[in-house]
Amino acid sequence: MPKFLNMKHNPLPTLVPFTVLLLLWKGASEQGIWSRYILPAPETVAQTAWRMLQSGQLLHHALISLERVFIGFGTAFILAAALTALSQLFPRLRQMDRWLLSVLQHIPPLSLIPLLILWFGIGETPKVIIIVLATFFPIYLNMEKSIERCDPRLLEVGKMVGMGPMELLLKIRLPSALPYILTGMQVGMGYSLRAIIGAEMIAADKGLGYLILDAQTMSRSDKVIIGIACIGTLGLLIDGFFSLLSRRLLPYERGTKE
């Protein structure tokens, strides 16, 4: 079958929903279902986006949000990896922190913003903490569960050749859990984007969340739409990065899916 007819190699089908959405948007704007003050036309939004790109305003806010996301995500990943390693090496630790982690897991991170502002002010620290809390549990739960579900036969072979707990963790448990760890990281990054936008809407003077809230205050629906679209685009790029990373690190997984 020619590649342009093969769904695996043809990007056109993925563009159909976007095209339909754009046509519906344009039709609603032209028919006056909502006023253009509330729902500006696509070309109006495109012109505003181009001006924001030329001035550097959009890129400035996007880079600030991404910087916060990467700092919070990296911190959450390190904490999750450290706690997972400790719980594997010291099983009693897992029993001790199970209830505490369960309580923290179900507390919405954004609900802590008033308290964090009282403790740390409105600087970068509260935003990073919010991202860490939102990102930690998807990464940690996927990491811990996947490592625990390692094939017992592989562990038995490792013990037979004299591997200790640390070697079993690094050479057998971790490689077998890598696909699920990457999935947890991808989900965690999505949570990071959601958390930082919410945090920036409440306590920030820059970033995409602030851009959206400021545009709403100024009744600039076109800028609100641009901010939302920018968040979605960043999410799409991040998903693409993790897909590429999975193909690089897990070529055997790609072979089983094709």
N, C-alpha and C positions, 0 to 999 in steps of 0.2 A: 504493500500500500504506500502511495506517495506520502512524503512527510507532511505536506500541507493538508492532507486528509486525515492524518493521524492525530487523534486528540492529545496524545502525549507530547507532540512536537508543535502543535498549532496553538498559538496564543490567542487567536481571534475569539474562541468561545468565552474566554475569561473576560473579554471586553464587552460582551453583549449586555450583562446587567448594568454596567456603568453607562452604556449608551442609552438603554431604556430609561434609567433614572434621570439622565441629563435631558432626554426628550420630554419626560413627564414634568420635570422642573420647568423647562422652557415653556411648555404648553400651559401649565398652571399660572406662570407669570404673565403670559400674553393674554390669557382669558380673564385675567383680573380676579381669579378665585380668592387670592389675597392681594392686598395692595403691594406695590413694588417697594414701599417703605418697609414692609414686613418681610416680603420675599422678593429680593432684588433679582433681576434677570441674570442668567449665567454670564452673559457678556459683561455686565456691570461688575460682577464679582471677579471675573478674569482681569478686567482693567485695573481694579483696585489691587488685586494680587500682584500684577506686574509692577505697579508703582511701589508697593511695599518691598518687592524683591529688589528693585532698582535702588531704593533708598537704604536697603540693608536692614530695615525694621523687622521683617519677618524672620530673616536668618538670625538676627541677633536674639530674638526671643526663643527661637527653636534651639539654638546652641546652648543657651542658658538652661533650658529645661532638660536637654540631653545630658549636659554635664551633671546636673543634680541626679538624674536617673542612673547614670553610670556609677557615680559615687555610692549611691544607696544600694544599687544592685550588687556592686562588687563587695561592699561590706556585708550584705545579707548572704552572699555566696560563701564568703570566708567563714562567717559564723555558722552557717548550716553545715559546711564541710567539717569544721572543727568539732561541732557537737555530735555529728554522725560518727566521726572517728572515735571520739571519746566514749560514746555509747556502745560501740562495737568492742572496744578494748576493755571497757569497764561496764558490764551489763547492769550492775546495780544502779549506776547513774541513770540509766533509762527508766528504771522503776521510780526513781526519786523525782525526776522532772516531768513525768508523763502528765500529771494532773495540772501542773502549772502551765505547760505548753498548751494543753487543751483549753484552759481558760483564756489564755492570751490569743489563741487562734480565732476565737469567736468574738473578739472585741474589734469593732470596725476601727481601723487606724485613724480615720478622719475625726472620730469622736474624741481623740486625744489631743487634737490641735489646741483647744483653749488651755488645757493644762500645760502643754509643751511651750506655748507662748508665754505663759506665766513663769515657767522655769528658765527658758532660754531666750526669750525675746522673739523678735520677728526676723532674725537672721537666717542663715542657711541651716543651722542645726535642726530646728523642728522639721523642716522639709525632708532632710536626709533621714531622720528617724522615722517619719511617716513612710517613706519608701522602703526602709529596712523592714518595718513591721508588715507592710503589705506584701513584700517579696519573699521574706524569709520562709514562710510556711509552705508555699508551693514547692520551693526548692528542697527544703528539708524533708518534707513528707515523701516526695518522690525518691530522694536520695536514700533515706532510711529504709523504706519499704523495698526498693529494688535491691539494695545490698543484703537485706535479710532473706530475700527470696533466691539467693544464689543457689545453684544446683549443689545439693549435698555431696554428690559423687565427686564433683570437682574439689570441694573442700577436703574430702577424705583422701583424695590423691595428693593434695598439697600437704596434708599432715603426714602422709606416708613417706614423703621425700624430705621431711624435717622442717617444713615451714612453720614459723611462729605466728602468733596472732597478727602482728603488723604486716608480715609478708603475705599472709592470706588476704588481708584487707587490700593491699596495694596491687598484688599480682593476680588475684582470682576474683575477689568480690567486686572491686572497682571496675575492671574491664567488662565484666558481665552486666554491671548495672549502668554502664555508660549511656545506652540509648534512652533509658528512663530519666537519667540525670539531665540529659540535654532537653528532654521534654519538660521537665520541671523548671529548667532555666528559661525556656521559651515562654512558659505560662507565667513565670515570675516576672519576666520583663514586661509582659502585658499588664500585669498588676501594677508594676512600677509606673507605667505611663498614666494609668488611671489615677493612681494615688497622687502623683506630682501635680496633675492638672487640678485636682480638688484642693490640694494644699496651696497652690499658687493663687487660686481664686479667693482664698480666705486671708492669707498672710503673705503677700509678695508685692513687689513693685516692678517685676520683670518676669518674663517667661510666658509660655503659651497660655497658661491658665489666667494669668493677669491680663494678657492681650484680649482674651475672650470677654472677661468680666468688664474691662475698661471699654471695649467696643459696645457691650450691652448698655453700660451706663450712658454712653454717648449716642445711643440709638443707631449704631452702625451695624445693621444686620449683615452687610456684605463682609465686614471684618470678622464677625462672629463665625460666619460660614467658612471663611478662609482659615481661621484658627482651628476649627473642627476638622477641616479637610487636611490641614497640616499634621494634626495628630494621627489621623488615619493613615496618611502617607508614611509617617515615621514608623507606625506599627507594621505596615506592609514591608518596609525595608528591613526592619528587624526580623520579621518572620523569614524573609528571604535569606538573611544572613545565617540564621540558625539552620535553615534547610541546606544551605551550602556547607555549613560546618558539619552537619550530619553526614552529607555525602562524602566529605573528605575524611572524617574520622571513622565512619561506619560504612565502607563500601560494600560489605557483605549484606547489610540491611537493604541497600538499594537493589542488590541482585535478587533478593527474595520478593520485592514488591513488583518487579517488572515481569 
